[in-house]
C-alpha cells in the first residue's frame, strides 16, 4: 500500500508493511487489563487470522502492510502479505478481515523484484503478534492501528484512540523494537463506508489502498 498524495493538505501515508500498536507506560493505549481474555478479531488476534488467510502448503509468510480501524472495540483490518510457494517464488496478495475471511487473497500487482523486496522487509506473523500484543480498543469509541515499513524510512508504528472525532485523540509511535518513540495528539476522522481504513488520523489521511 503506497502513499497517494492529495492536491492540498498534509501528505498522505499508506502502508507497505504491518499494523501498529502502542503502549503507554506499560499499559495498553486503548483497552482493558492484560489478563483479559481476547476472542474474535482484534489487534491482538489478527496475526492468527492472517496466518490462516494464505494458501496452504506455503512457507516464509511475511506481513507487508496492515491497517486496522475499530468502532467500540470492533476491528476491521486490511493487509498485504507475501509468501513462498512450492515453486520457490515469492507470491503476494491482500485481504480484508473479517469481510473476506476464508476467501482467496486478491493477487498483488507487484513485479517479482518488488515482491522480493517486500519479503525482505516484511514481518513474520510472530513479529506482528508481538507488536500488537497490548492493543485493545475495548472502551474506545474510535481507534486505529497502522504499521508502515519502507526501505527509506524503516518501521513506523502508530496507534490512536479517541471518544469522538471532535476531541483530541491519544496517539503514540513505536520504533521497530516496540518501544515508544513519542506521544502526540491528533484528531481522528471516521468514514464508516471505508471499512478497514475508516478511522484515520487527520494528519495522515489514507486515500487509496
GROMACS elastic network, one bead per residue, 0.5 to 0.9 nm:
[ bonds ]
;  ai    aj funct       b0    kb
    1    14     6  0.55209   500
    1    17     6  0.79353   500
    1    64     6  0.87241   500
    1    65     6  0.68014   500
    1    66     6  0.88892   500
    1    79     6  0.88235   500
    1    80     6  0.75686   500
    1   208     6  0.80388   500
    1   209     6  0.55990   500
    2    13     6  0.72585   500
    2    15     6  0.59042   500
    2    16     6  0.63200   500
    2   208     6  0.80978   500
    2   209     6  0.73350   500
    3    11     6  0.81360   500
    3    12     6  0.56674   500
    3    15     6  0.74781   500
    3   206     6  0.77113   500
    3   207     6  0.80078   500
    3   208     6  0.79163   500
    3   209     6  0.88073   500
    4    11     6  0.83142   500
    4    12     6  0.60661   500
    4    13     6  0.73482   500
    4    14     6  0.73490   500
    4   206     6  0.75679   500
    4   207     6  0.61311   500
    4   208     6  0.65136   500
    4   209     6  0.87938   500
    5     8     6  0.83133   500
    5     9     6  0.89555   500
    5    10     6  0.83702   500
    5    11     6  0.57961   500
    5    12     6  0.52958   500
    5    13     6  0.80764   500
    5   206     6  0.89378   500
    5   207     6  0.78190   500
    6     9     6  0.68267   500
    6    10     6  0.78367   500
    6    11     6  0.69920   500
    6    12     6  0.69418   500
    6   207     6  0.78549   500
    8    11     6  0.83294   500
    9    12     6  0.86409   500
    9   203     6  0.86104   500
   10   202     6  0.84532   500
   10   203     6  0.60578   500
   10   204     6  0.66173   500
   10   205     6  0.78755   500
   11   203     6  0.77646   500
   11   204     6  0.63761   500
   11   205     6  0.77198   500
   12   203     6  0.79326   500
   12   205     6  0.51593   500
   12   206     6  0.57943   500
   12   207     6  0.71885   500
   13   148     6  0.86702   500
   13   204     6  0.54673   500
   13   205     6  0.65757   500
   13   206     6  0.61185   500
   13   207     6  0.85587   500
   14    65     6  0.88430   500
   14    67     6  0.88053   500
   14   146     6  0.88523   500
   14   148     6  0.73755   500
   14   204     6  0.84099   500
   14   205     6  0.83448   500
   14   206     6  0.60808   500
   14   207     6  0.81428   500
   14   208     6  0.78612   500
   14   209     6  0.75548   500
   15    18     6  0.72946   500
   15    19     6  0.85342   500
   15    64     6  0.81264   500
   15    65     6  0.54162   500
   15    66     6  0.69405   500
   15    67     6  0.74389   500
   15   146     6  0.73635   500
   15   147     6  0.65092   500
   15   149     6  0.69562   500
   15   150     6  0.83067   500
   15   209     6  0.87735   500
   16    64     6  0.54924   500
   16    66     6  0.78929   500
   16    80     6  0.76281   500
   16   118     6  0.79259   500
   16   122     6  0.85625   500
   16   147     6  0.80771   500
   16   148     6  0.53835   500
   16   149     6  0.55557   500
   16   150     6  0.64757   500
   17    62     6  0.89921   500
   17    63     6  0.62263   500
   17    66     6  0.61444   500
   17    67     6  0.89760   500
   17    79     6  0.81593   500
   17    80     6  0.72490   500
   17    81     6  0.83523   500
   17   118     6  0.81214   500
   17   121     6  0.78189   500
   17   122     6  0.61299   500
   17   123     6  0.75010   500
   17   146     6  0.88046   500
   17   147     6  0.60652   500
   17   150     6  0.75695   500
   17   155     6  0.82754   500
   18    63     6  0.58899   500
   18    64     6  0.54117   500
   18    67     6  0.71281   500
   18    79     6  0.73492   500
   18    80     6  0.80884   500
   18   122     6  0.77334   500
   18   123     6  0.71585   500
   18   128     6  0.69455   500
   18   146     6  0.68048   500
   18   148     6  0.58546   500
   18   149     6  0.72012   500
   18   157     6  0.81433   500
   19    43     6  0.81909   500
   19    63     6  0.89199   500
   19    65     6  0.65002   500
   19    67     6  0.51523   500
   19    68     6  0.67334   500
   19    77     6  0.85475   500
   19    79     6  0.81183   500
   19   128     6  0.73894   500
   19   131     6  0.84418   500
   19   132     6  0.77279   500
   19   145     6  0.57110   500
   19   148     6  0.73493   500
   19   157     6  0.70596   500
   19   158     6  0.82251   500
   19   159     6  0.88041   500
   20    43     6  0.86951   500
   20    66     6  0.77790   500
   20    67     6  0.76604   500
   20    68     6  0.84138   500
   20   128     6  0.84620   500
   20   131     6  0.70382   500
   20   132     6  0.66627   500
   20   135     6  0.88131   500
   20   144     6  0.85004   500
   20   148     6  0.78970   500
   20   156     6  0.77240   500
   20   158     6  0.51526   500
   20   159     6  0.59334   500
   20   173     6  0.84350   500
   20   174     6  0.79332   500
   21    28     6  0.87194   500
   21    29     6  0.82262   500
   21    43     6  0.78576   500
   21   131     6  0.63565   500
   21   132     6  0.51533   500
   21   133     6  0.80387   500
   21   134     6  0.73962   500
   21   135     6  0.56676   500
   21   136     6  0.89584   500
   21   144     6  0.86672   500
   21   145     6  0.57154   500
   21   146     6  0.71824   500
   21   147     6  0.78127   500
   21   157     6  0.63495   500
   21   158     6  0.59876   500
   21   159     6  0.50871   500
   21   160     6  0.84347   500
   21   172     6  0.83856   500
   21   173     6  0.81177   500
   21   174     6  0.75925   500
   21   178     6  0.83449   500
   22    27     6  0.89491   500
   22    28     6  0.67804   500
   22    29     6  0.58340   500
   22    30     6  0.85033   500
   22   131     6  0.83264   500
   22   132     6  0.77591   500
   22   134     6  0.74529   500
   22   135     6  0.65681   500
   22   145     6  0.82788   500
   22   157     6  0.76231   500
   22   158     6  0.64962   500
   22   159     6  0.54552   500
   22   160     6  0.78691   500
   22   171     6  0.77756   500
   22   172     6  0.58385   500
   22   173     6  0.65844   500
   22   174     6  0.65016   500
   22   178     6  0.78614   500
   22   179     6  0.84946   500
   22   180     6  0.71532   500
   23    26     6  0.58436   500
   23    27     6  0.55155   500
   23    29     6  0.50703   500
   23    30     6  0.83758   500
   23   134     6  0.66143   500
   23   135     6  0.72538   500
   23   159     6  0.88152   500
   23   172     6  0.76331   500
   23   174     6  0.84998   500
   23   178     6  0.85015   500
   23   179     6  0.82114   500
   23   180     6  0.71886   500
   24    27     6  0.54478   500
   24    28     6  0.62476   500
   24    29     6  0.57268   500
   24   172     6  0.77081   500
   24   180     6  0.74639   500
   24   183     6  0.83273   500
   25    28     6  0.83011   500
   25    29     6  0.89554   500
   26    29     6  0.89921   500
   26   134     6  0.87488   500
   27    30     6  0.85078   500
   27    31     6  0.84560   500
   27    32     6  0.86771   500
   27    33     6  0.77060   500
   27    34     6  0.79934   500
   27   134     6  0.72706   500
   27   135     6  0.89555   500
   28    31     6  0.57075   500
   28    32     6  0.72834   500
   28    33     6  0.78227   500
   28    34     6  0.80982   500
   28   133     6  0.89987   500
   28   134     6  0.52091   500
   28   135     6  0.55334   500
   28   136     6  0.68350   500
   28   137     6  0.88922   500
   29   134     6  0.80403   500
   29   135     6  0.67146   500
   29   136     6  0.77509   500
   29   137     6  0.82783   500
   29   159     6  0.78369   500
   29   160     6  0.74857   500
   29   161     6  0.74030   500
   29   170     6  0.77898   500
   29   171     6  0.78575   500
   29   172     6  0.81365   500
   30   134     6  0.87067   500
   30   135     6  0.63980   500
   30   136     6  0.54427   500
   30   138     6  0.67583   500
   30   139     6  0.72148   500
   30   140     6  0.63116   500
   30   143     6  0.77198   500
   30   159     6  0.89136   500
   30   160     6  0.78899   500
   30   161     6  0.62709   500
   30   162     6  0.87831   500
   31    34     6  0.87716   500
   31    73     6  0.85759   500
   31   134     6  0.81606   500
   31   135     6  0.66736   500
   31   139     6  0.61876   500
   31   140     6  0.72888   500
   32    35     6  0.82237   500
   32    36     6  0.66020   500
   32   135     6  0.89902   500
   32   136     6  0.67978   500
   32   137     6  0.81708   500
   32   138     6  0.65400   500
   32   139     6  0.77802   500
   33    36     6  0.56367   500
   33   134     6  0.89329   500
   34    37     6  0.81192   500
   34   133     6  0.89252   500
   34   134     6  0.70047   500
   38    41     6  0.85943   500
   38    42     6  0.76619   500
   38    44     6  0.74903   500
   38    45     6  0.76555   500
   38   136     6  0.87563   500
   39    42     6  0.75932   500
   39    45     6  0.77153   500
   40    45     6  0.72709   500
   40    46     6  0.88306   500
   41    44     6  0.78679   500
   41    45     6  0.57731   500
   41    46     6  0.58938   500
   41    49     6  0.76909   500
   41    74     6  0.77240   500
   41    75     6  0.64476   500
   41    76     6  0.77831   500
   41    77     6  0.89690   500
   41    97     6  0.81721   500
   41    98     6  0.73852   500
   42    45     6  0.51817   500
   42    46     6  0.58026   500
   42    70     6  0.86667   500
   42    73     6  0.78430   500
   42    74     6  0.72467   500
   42    75     6  0.56359   500
   42    76     6  0.80292   500
   42    77     6  0.89210   500
   42   135     6  0.83230   500
   42   136     6  0.69605   500
   42   137     6  0.80931   500
   43    46     6  0.54946   500
   43    47     6  0.80512   500
   43    68     6  0.76186   500
   43    75     6  0.73088   500
   43    77     6  0.86609   500
   43   129     6  0.83696   500
   43   132     6  0.59149   500
   43   133     6  0.75181   500
   43   134     6  0.83814   500
   43   135     6  0.58946   500
   43   136     6  0.63498   500
   43   137     6  0.81604   500
   43   145     6  0.79826   500
   44    47     6  0.73620   500
   44   129     6  0.64856   500
   44   130     6  0.85710   500
   44   131     6  0.88117   500
   44   132     6  0.53827   500
   44   133     6  0.50372   500
   44   134     6  0.69229   500
   44   135     6  0.62425   500
   44   136     6  0.69941   500
   45    48     6  0.58658   500
   45    49     6  0.68579   500
   45   129     6  0.72725   500
   45   132     6  0.83730   500
   45   133     6  0.82636   500
   46    49     6  0.50782   500
   46    50     6  0.61883   500
   46    51     6  0.86382   500
   46    77     6  0.79132   500
   46    97     6  0.85535   500
   46   128     6  0.86971   500
   46   129     6  0.76595   500
   46   132     6  0.87436   500
   47    50     6  0.51371   500
   47    51     6  0.62029   500
   47    52     6  0.87759   500
   47    63     6  0.89049   500
   47   125     6  0.55878   500
   47   126     6  0.75426   500
   47   128     6  0.62979   500
   47   129     6  0.54849   500
   47   132     6  0.87117   500
   48    52     6  0.63694   500
   48    53     6  0.87068   500
   48   125     6  0.73849   500
   48   129     6  0.80657   500
   49    52     6  0.52117   500
   49    53     6  0.63793   500
   49    97     6  0.82561   500
   49    98     6  0.89264   500
   49   101     6  0.78933   500
   50    54     6  0.69751   500
   50    63     6  0.82836   500
   50    79     6  0.80732   500
   50    81     6  0.84793   500
   50    95     6  0.84199   500
   50    97     6  0.86467   500
   50   101     6  0.88162   500
   50   125     6  0.77853   500
   51    54     6  0.61621   500
   51    61     6  0.78451   500
   51   125     6  0.67678   500
   52    55     6  0.79468   500
   52    56     6  0.84610   500
   52   101     6  0.86863   500
   52   102     6  0.79192   500
   53    56     6  0.88321   500
   53    95     6  0.77402   500
   53   101     6  0.69208   500
   53   102     6  0.64655   500
   53   103     6  0.74806   500
   53   104     6  0.74025   500
   53   105     6  0.71399   500
   54    57     6  0.89966   500
   54    58     6  0.76805   500
   54    61     6  0.79666   500
   54    81     6  0.80766   500
   54    82     6  0.85812   500
   54    83     6  0.78257   500
   54    93     6  0.84763   500
   54   104     6  0.77063   500
   54   105     6  0.70757   500
   55    58     6  0.64388   500
   55    83     6  0.88780   500
   55    85     6  0.86677   500
   55   104     6  0.75233   500
   55   105     6  0.82547   500
   56    59     6  0.89252   500
   57    85     6  0.73647   500
   57    86     6  0.74583   500
   58    61     6  0.74301   500
   58    83     6  0.64850   500
   58    84     6  0.57524   500
   58    86     6  0.65825   500
   59    83     6  0.59476   500
   59    84     6  0.53237   500
   59    85     6  0.66386   500
   59    86     6  0.83542   500
   60    82     6  0.80051   500
   60    83     6  0.53599   500
   60    84     6  0.57669   500
   60    85     6  0.87442   500
   60    90     6  0.89212   500
   60   119     6  0.83695   500
   60   124     6  0.78035   500
   61    81     6  0.71762   500
   61    82     6  0.57925   500
   61    84     6  0.69597   500
   61   119     6  0.82115   500
   61   122     6  0.86847   500
   61   123     6  0.83000   500
   61   124     6  0.63023   500
   61   125     6  0.73480   500
   62    80     6  0.87604   500
   62    81     6  0.56177   500
   62    82     6  0.51734   500
   62    83     6  0.61422   500
   62   118     6  0.83313   500
   62   119     6  0.61543   500
   62   120     6  0.86334   500
   62   121     6  0.85115   500
   62   122     6  0.50813   500
   62   123     6  0.51059   500
   62   125     6  0.67342   500
   63    66     6  0.74957   500
   63    79     6  0.72772   500
   63    80     6  0.62058   500
   63    82     6  0.65179   500
   63    83     6  0.88378   500
   63   118     6  0.88723   500
   63   119     6  0.82680   500
   63   122     6  0.53912   500
   63   123     6  0.51560   500
   63   124     6  0.61466   500
   63   125     6  0.67246   500
   63   128     6  0.76342   500
   64    79     6  0.73204   500
   64    80     6  0.52934   500
   64    81     6  0.52044   500
   64    82     6  0.69973   500
   64   118     6  0.64073   500
   64   119     6  0.74528   500
   64   121     6  0.73871   500
   64   123     6  0.65575   500
   64   148     6  0.81272   500
   64   149     6  0.74564   500
   65    78     6  0.79424   500
   65    79     6  0.51920   500
   65    81     6  0.70015   500
   65    94     6  0.89275   500
   65   122     6  0.80391   500
   65   146     6  0.83049   500
   65   147     6  0.67887   500
   65   148     6  0.64546   500
   65   149     6  0.76575   500
   66    77     6  0.66885   500
   66    78     6  0.55763   500
   66    80     6  0.65580   500
   66    81     6  0.89036   500
   66   145     6  0.82017   500
   66   146     6  0.62971   500
   66   147     6  0.63634   500
   66   148     6  0.78890   500
   67    76     6  0.83792   500
   67    77     6  0.55810   500
   67    78     6  0.54980   500
   67    79     6  0.65749   500
   67   144     6  0.75559   500
   67   145     6  0.59087   500
   67   147     6  0.69917   500
   67   148     6  0.89495   500
   67   196     6  0.68153   500
   67   197     6  0.65813   500
   68    75     6  0.65398   500
   68    76     6  0.55501   500
   68    78     6  0.66030   500
   68    79     6  0.87551   500
   68   143     6  0.82363   500
   68   144     6  0.54795   500
   68   145     6  0.50934   500
   68   146     6  0.65055   500
   68   196     6  0.55451   500
   68   197     6  0.64592   500
   68   198     6  0.85531   500
   68   199     6  0.80287   500
   69    74     6  0.81334   500
   69    75     6  0.55783   500
   69    76     6  0.54919   500
   69    77     6  0.66136   500
   69   142     6  0.76425   500
   69   143     6  0.58527   500
   69   145     6  0.66223   500
   69   146     6  0.89424   500
   69   195     6  0.75651   500
   69   196     6  0.53288   500
   69   197     6  0.59037   500
   69   198     6  0.61342   500
   69   199     6  0.51977   500
   69   200     6  0.78002   500
   70    73     6  0.55497   500
   70    74     6  0.50782   500
   70    76     6  0.63949   500
   70    77     6  0.88820   500
   70   137     6  0.67234   500
   70   140     6  0.83722   500
   70   141     6  0.77558   500
   70   142     6  0.57158   500
   70   144     6  0.60917   500
   70   145     6  0.86765   500
   70   196     6  0.81418   500
   70   198     6  0.84234   500
   70   199     6  0.71513   500
   71    74     6  0.52471   500
   71    75     6  0.67340   500
   71    76     6  0.88981   500
   71   137     6  0.80407   500
   71   140     6  0.75086   500
   71   141     6  0.54810   500
   71   143     6  0.67176   500
   71   199     6  0.83311   500
   72    75     6  0.84806   500
   72   137     6  0.68644   500
   72   138     6  0.63244   500
   72   139     6  0.63204   500
   72   140     6  0.55076   500
   72   142     6  0.62453   500
   72   143     6  0.81427   500
   73   136     6  0.72650   500
   73   139     6  0.66728   500
   73   140     6  0.65556   500
   73   141     6  0.72496   500
   73   142     6  0.78945   500
   73   143     6  0.79924   500
   74   137     6  0.76909   500
   74   138     6  0.80923   500
   75    97     6  0.85151   500
   75    98     6  0.83880   500
   75   137     6  0.81325   500
   75   143     6  0.86514   500
   75   144     6  0.87294   500
   75   196     6  0.77315   500
   76    96     6  0.74223   500
   76    97     6  0.56308   500
   76    98     6  0.62757   500
   76    99     6  0.82297   500
   76   195     6  0.66437   500
   76   197     6  0.80573   500
   76   198     6  0.89601   500
   77    95     6  0.82662   500
   77    96     6  0.56437   500
   77    97     6  0.51321   500
   77    98     6  0.73238   500
   77   195     6  0.81613   500
   77   197     6  0.76287   500
   78    94     6  0.72755   500
   78    95     6  0.57695   500
   78    97     6  0.62690   500
   78   195     6  0.88921   500
   78   196     6  0.57477   500
   78   197     6  0.76334   500
   78   209     6  0.88286   500
   79    93     6  0.84727   500
   79    94     6  0.54992   500
   79    95     6  0.55837   500
   79    96     6  0.64627   500
   79    97     6  0.83793   500
   80    92     6  0.72963   500
   80    93     6  0.57837   500
   80    95     6  0.67503   500
   80   108     6  0.83275   500
   81    91     6  0.84205   500
   81    92     6  0.55357   500
   81    93     6  0.55862   500
   81    94     6  0.61092   500
   81    95     6  0.84261   500
   81   105     6  0.89692   500
   81   108     6  0.89516   500
   81   118     6  0.86460   500
   81   119     6  0.84753   500
   81   122     6  0.81071   500
   82    90     6  0.65672   500
   82    91     6  0.54651   500
   82    93     6  0.65768   500
   82    94     6  0.88115   500
   82   115     6  0.72528   500
   82   116     6  0.89466   500
   82   118     6  0.73443   500
   82   119     6  0.61258   500
   82   122     6  0.79742   500
   83    89     6  0.82364   500
   83    90     6  0.55540   500
   83    91     6  0.54185   500
   83    92     6  0.63572   500
   83    93     6  0.89612   500
   83   119     6  0.75112   500
   84    87     6  0.75950   500
   84    88     6  0.55630   500
   84    89     6  0.54355   500
   84    91     6  0.60481   500
   84    92     6  0.87335   500
   85    88     6  0.53598   500
   85    89     6  0.59516   500
   85    90     6  0.67123   500
   85    91     6  0.70414   500
   86    89     6  0.76650   500
   87    90     6  0.86961   500
   89   112     6  0.82941   500
   89   116     6  0.88907   500
   90   112     6  0.71796   500
   90   115     6  0.62618   500
   90   116     6  0.65405   500
   90   119     6  0.75510   500
   91   107     6  0.81388   500
   91   108     6  0.78432   500
   91   112     6  0.80681   500
   91   115     6  0.69114   500
   91   116     6  0.89314   500
   92   105     6  0.83381   500
   92   106     6  0.84144   500
   92   107     6  0.60807   500
   92   108     6  0.52619   500
   92   109     6  0.83702   500
   92   110     6  0.78896   500
   92   115     6  0.70006   500
   93   104     6  0.87857   500
   93   105     6  0.52432   500
   93   106     6  0.50756   500
   93   109     6  0.84125   500
   94   104     6  0.89903   500
   94   105     6  0.52796   500
   94   106     6  0.51646   500
   94   107     6  0.66963   500
   94   108     6  0.69044   500
   95    99     6  0.86974   500
   95   100     6  0.63812   500
   95   101     6  0.77356   500
   95   103     6  0.83057   500
   95   104     6  0.80642   500
   95   105     6  0.53387   500
   95   106     6  0.64437   500
   96    99     6  0.59905   500
   96   100     6  0.54279   500
   96   101     6  0.72808   500
   96   105     6  0.87491   500
   96   195     6  0.88770   500
   96   196     6  0.71664   500
   97   100     6  0.55050   500
   97   101     6  0.56686   500
   97   196     6  0.77864   500
   98   101     6  0.53133   500
  100   103     6  0.55122   500
  100   104     6  0.81303   500
  100   105     6  0.83070   500
  101   104     6  0.84772   500
  102   105     6  0.89089   500
  103   106     6  0.88906   500
  104   107     6  0.86248   500
  105   108     6  0.87617   500
  107   110     6  0.89639   500
  108   111     6  0.85447   500
  108   115     6  0.88898   500
  110   113     6  0.80356   500
  110   114     6  0.57370   500
  110   115     6  0.61181   500
  111   114     6  0.51118   500
  111   115     6  0.61639   500
  111   116     6  0.86705   500
  112   115     6  0.50153   500
  112   116     6  0.62210   500
  112   117     6  0.87791   500
  113   116     6  0.50811   500
  113   117     6  0.64736   500
  113   118     6  0.87585   500
  114   117     6  0.51405   500
  114   118     6  0.62182   500
  114   119     6  0.86610   500
  115   119     6  0.61005   500
  115   120     6  0.85590   500
  116   119     6  0.51892   500
  116   120     6  0.62884   500
  116   121     6  0.88241   500
  117   120     6  0.50739   500
  117   121     6  0.63160   500
  117   122     6  0.84595   500
  117   151     6  0.86122   500
  118   121     6  0.52039   500
  118   122     6  0.57352   500
  118   150     6  0.88777   500
  119   122     6  0.50785   500
  119   123     6  0.81278   500
  120   123     6  0.85521   500
  121   149     6  0.69100   500
  121   150     6  0.75222   500
  121   151     6  0.75219   500
  121   154     6  0.87388   500
  122   149     6  0.75188   500
  123   126     6  0.78807   500
  123   127     6  0.58183   500
  123   128     6  0.64305   500
  124   127     6  0.51790   500
  124   128     6  0.63911   500
  124   129     6  0.87028   500
  125   128     6  0.50912   500
  125   129     6  0.61463   500
  125   130     6  0.85917   500
  126   129     6  0.51174   500
  126   130     6  0.61121   500
  126   131     6  0.86149   500
  127   130     6  0.51410   500
  127   131     6  0.62264   500
  127   132     6  0.87240   500
  128   131     6  0.51978   500
  128   132     6  0.62783   500
  128   133     6  0.85273   500
  129   132     6  0.52149   500
  129   133     6  0.58420   500
  130   133     6  0.52779   500
  130   134     6  0.85152   500
  130   178     6  0.85544   500
  131   134     6  0.78210   500
  131   135     6  0.86660   500
  131   157     6  0.89312   500
  131   176     6  0.87511   500
  131   177     6  0.81395   500
  131   178     6  0.61071   500
  132   135     6  0.55004   500
  132   136     6  0.86806   500
  133   136     6  0.84622   500
  135   145     6  0.86892   500
  135   159     6  0.85031   500
  136   139     6  0.86112   500
  136   140     6  0.87652   500
  137   140     6  0.53306   500
  137   141     6  0.79171   500
  137   142     6  0.77089   500
  137   143     6  0.62423   500
  137   144     6  0.85891   500
  137   161     6  0.75873   500
  138   141     6  0.82212   500
  139   163     6  0.87599   500
  140   143     6  0.66020   500
  140   161     6  0.62924   500
  140   162     6  0.62652   500
  140   163     6  0.59143   500
  140   164     6  0.89159   500
  141   161     6  0.76154   500
  141   162     6  0.63376   500
  141   164     6  0.64934   500
  142   160     6  0.82712   500
  142   161     6  0.55817   500
  142   162     6  0.53609   500
  142   163     6  0.61454   500
  142   164     6  0.66037   500
  142   165     6  0.79930   500
  142   169     6  0.89331   500
  142   188     6  0.77742   500
  142   190     6  0.81047   500
  142   199     6  0.69984   500
  143   159     6  0.73288   500
  143   160     6  0.55306   500
  143   162     6  0.64850   500
  143   163     6  0.87945   500
  143   169     6  0.87621   500
  143   188     6  0.81681   500
  143   199     6  0.66812   500
  143   200     6  0.85108   500
  144   158     6  0.82113   500
  144   159     6  0.55612   500
  144   160     6  0.55193   500
  144   161     6  0.66495   500
  144   188     6  0.85724   500
  144   197     6  0.83079   500
  144   198     6  0.87021   500
  144   199     6  0.58381   500
  144   200     6  0.66669   500
  144   201     6  0.81695   500
  145   157     6  0.76892   500
  145   158     6  0.59125   500
  145   160     6  0.67274   500
  145   200     6  0.89664   500
  146   156     6  0.80407   500
  146   157     6  0.57801   500
  146   158     6  0.53388   500
  146   159     6  0.62831   500
  147   155     6  0.71288   500
  147   156     6  0.55214   500
  147   158     6  0.63114   500
  147   159     6  0.86112   500
  148   153     6  0.89608   500
  148   154     6  0.78831   500
  148   155     6  0.57230   500
  148   156     6  0.50874   500
  148   157     6  0.63933   500
  148   158     6  0.87553   500
  149   152     6  0.86400   500
  149   153     6  0.72137   500
  149   154     6  0.52674   500
  149   156     6  0.63800   500
  149   157     6  0.86841   500
  150   153     6  0.54274   500
  150   154     6  0.50802   500
  150   155     6  0.67080   500
  150   156     6  0.86688   500
  151   154     6  0.57737   500
  151   155     6  0.88199   500
  153   156     6  0.78659   500
  154   176     6  0.80959   500
  155   174     6  0.84449   500
  155   175     6  0.65932   500
  155   176     6  0.56081   500
  156   173     6  0.70341   500
  156   174     6  0.65616   500
  156   175     6  0.64012   500
  156   176     6  0.72394   500
  157   172     6  0.82977   500
  157   173     6  0.55022   500
  157   174     6  0.50750   500
  157   175     6  0.67899   500
  157   176     6  0.77411   500
  157   178     6  0.83253   500
  158   171     6  0.69913   500
  158   172     6  0.57852   500
  158   174     6  0.64483   500
  159   170     6  0.83794   500
  159   171     6  0.56687   500
  159   172     6  0.59920   500
  159   173     6  0.69587   500
  159   174     6  0.88359   500
  160   169     6  0.61127   500
  160   170     6  0.54167   500
  160   172     6  0.67557   500
  160   185     6  0.85626   500
  160   186     6  0.80894   500
  160   187     6  0.89434   500
  160   188     6  0.80297   500
  160   200     6  0.89950   500
  160   201     6  0.80370   500
  161   164     6  0.88158   500
  161   168     6  0.89217   500
  161   169     6  0.53951   500
  161   170     6  0.55698   500
  161   171     6  0.67302   500
  161   188     6  0.79370   500
  162   165     6  0.70963   500
  162   166     6  0.89651   500
  162   167     6  0.70437   500
  162   168     6  0.67558   500
  162   170     6  0.64603   500
  162   171     6  0.89695   500
  162   187     6  0.80795   500
  162   188     6  0.72416   500
  163   166     6  0.84965   500
  163   167     6  0.72139   500
  163   168     6  0.86439   500
  163   169     6  0.77645   500
  164   167     6  0.58365   500
  164   168     6  0.82166   500
  164   169     6  0.82014   500
  164   187     6  0.89194   500
  164   188     6  0.77266   500
  164   189     6  0.89958   500
  165   168     6  0.75880   500
  165   169     6  0.80271   500
  165   187     6  0.64058   500
  165   188     6  0.52574   500
  165   189     6  0.59174   500
  165   190     6  0.70413   500
  166   187     6  0.74336   500
  166   188     6  0.80805   500
  166   189     6  0.89597   500
  167   186     6  0.88561   500
  167   187     6  0.67286   500
  167   188     6  0.82923   500
  168   185     6  0.60468   500
  168   186     6  0.56923   500
  168   187     6  0.51135   500
  168   188     6  0.76782   500
  169   184     6  0.84995   500
  169   185     6  0.55563   500
  169   186     6  0.51815   500
  169   187     6  0.52638   500
  169   188     6  0.64203   500
  169   201     6  0.87567   500
  170   183     6  0.76980   500
  170   184     6  0.66127   500
  170   185     6  0.52727   500
  170   186     6  0.68915   500
  170   187     6  0.85409   500
  171   182     6  0.86626   500
  171   183     6  0.58851   500
  171   184     6  0.52948   500
  171   185     6  0.56559   500
  171   186     6  0.68160   500
  172   180     6  0.66970   500
  172   181     6  0.75021   500
  172   182     6  0.57699   500
  172   184     6  0.59027   500
  172   185     6  0.81909   500
  173   178     6  0.89344   500
  173   179     6  0.83333   500
  173   180     6  0.56265   500
  173   181     6  0.55299   500
  173   182     6  0.55764   500
  173   183     6  0.65312   500
  173   184     6  0.81657   500
  174   177     6  0.75536   500
  174   178     6  0.53167   500
  174   179     6  0.52766   500
  174   181     6  0.52842   500
  174   182     6  0.74438   500
  175   178     6  0.54598   500
  175   179     6  0.55567   500
  175   180     6  0.63274   500
  175   181     6  0.60307   500
  176   179     6  0.74509   500
  177   180     6  0.89049   500
  178   181     6  0.89028   500
  180   183     6  0.75055   500
  186   201     6  0.65319   500
  186   202     6  0.68114   500
  186   203     6  0.69855   500
  187   200     6  0.83906   500
  187   201     6  0.58932   500
  187   202     6  0.54419   500
  187   203     6  0.76159   500
  188   199     6  0.64071   500
  188   200     6  0.54781   500
  188   202     6  0.56559   500
  188   203     6  0.87254   500
  189   198     6  0.75974   500
  189   199     6  0.55654   500
  189   200     6  0.51135   500
  189   201     6  0.60911   500
  189   202     6  0.59511   500
  189   205     6  0.82679   500
  190   193     6  0.89760   500
  190   194     6  0.86871   500
  190   197     6  0.88383   500
  190   198     6  0.54045   500
  190   200     6  0.66004   500
  191   194     6  0.57914   500
  191   195     6  0.78333   500
  191   197     6  0.81382   500
  191   199     6  0.65720   500
  191   200     6  0.84249   500
  192   195     6  0.56649   500
  192   196     6  0.85615   500
  192   197     6  0.84142   500
  192   198     6  0.50863   500
  192   199     6  0.76348   500
  193   196     6  0.89968   500
  193   197     6  0.89650   500
  193   198     6  0.67435   500
  194   197     6  0.55234   500
  194   199     6  0.83674   500
  195   198     6  0.50953   500
  195   199     6  0.83967   500
  196   199     6  0.77205   500
  197   200     6  0.66333   500
  197   206     6  0.72514   500
  197   209     6  0.87432   500
  198   206     6  0.89413   500
  200   203     6  0.85132   500
  200   204     6  0.71771   500
  200   205     6  0.58370   500
  200   206     6  0.68817   500
  201   204     6  0.52501   500
  201   205     6  0.58386   500
  201   206     6  0.84128   500
  202   205     6  0.56730   500
  206   209     6  0.79113   500
